[in-house]
Amino acid sequence: MKYYFILFFNLFFLLNIYGQNETKSKNDDFLEKYLCEHRTYLTLNADSTLSLSYEASALISAKMKNKNLFVIGENNHNYYLTNKLRVLFIKKFSKHGLKDFFIEYGRSTAAVNNAYIKSNYNIPYPPYLYKIGQNLNYAREMEQTKEIYNKSADFNFVGIDFERTFFFFRAIDCILNSFNPTEKNAILQVAPYLHDTAILHYTNRQSKHYFKKIQKDFIKDSTNFKNLFKSQYNSYKYLVTNKDICLPSQGGKRDKLMAENLLSEIDEKSTNKTIYLLSCGYFHSNVTKKKSLVSRLSESSTFKNKILILNLYCNNCNIDIQGISIDGFMKKDVLKTFQQAANNKLVLFDLSELPNEYEYIKKQGDLLLFVN
């Protein structure tokens, strides 16, 4: 009896394993077939810019038909393709009512960007302390953005993250340079710290202490600041009242404050035709991560069912973090299946119509740019 029991158990085990492998193989075959049938392409041009194929452009337009927030999930801030993607989608959506481009930087960074592309201050770029090796792509991005804006586009950069001191200094400098020498000196008599170049070298902890000081001073002496800054008062107030002065390590609080900052910027008069862009790191664009930035936005009345997410996955790229793979999604058989379906350098996969059994993939984003 014992012998028959062991034989039965072994037979059951083998059948179960075989059934799992058969299902797994079938699923992999289906996934590869689906990906091959739902792929379009991007092209890296000779001038180093990106362009969408006709099919890719049409796909994105169709998917955005009833949505108004397009999210670019960056696999790495410093990867060169990230900058090119932002320029690509600014160009595409500038033709379709792009209003605000939300960026994972502070308000001061956005202020400098806006001043630059609109040439209000005729300022040089990149700003102080930009490391050429790390940020040359970003400087080139701003040049291309300016070219798009000058072709009758009308949009604003909006910073929703914590402030960086070197950008804050540049933004304040832009405001101060709009005054004559006497008016500028009067402001610096009251707030000499606004033109102290030492802040360019502050650590994160020193930066936090600095921003707390300027916010306390502003609240304590707001009437005096209003008289000193005159027509530039609201610009200064906007910079110094960003309540997000947390350090990058405070992740949960950071996503909460970024979501609040973004939603507070939305014009109540916006219509369904208004398009917004958001570019942020994958940890913030990941809807499977509880209370991430995009998860919070998707729960709001403003963007409920109105968000289209494109995440970037870089396969074998020379960067320090490989984006989506860190969340356990793009591994082993799944990665192999995507690699087999990706017959081009830059392949855009539409994941939105995958069956429910592939929910773990669909949750990563509606669209996935797979880079070989």
Summary of the structure (lengths in Angstrom):
residues: 372
radius of gyration: 24.6
end to end distance: 57.3
largest distance: 103.0
contacts: 1132
relative contact order: 0.16
helix: 55%
strand: 13%
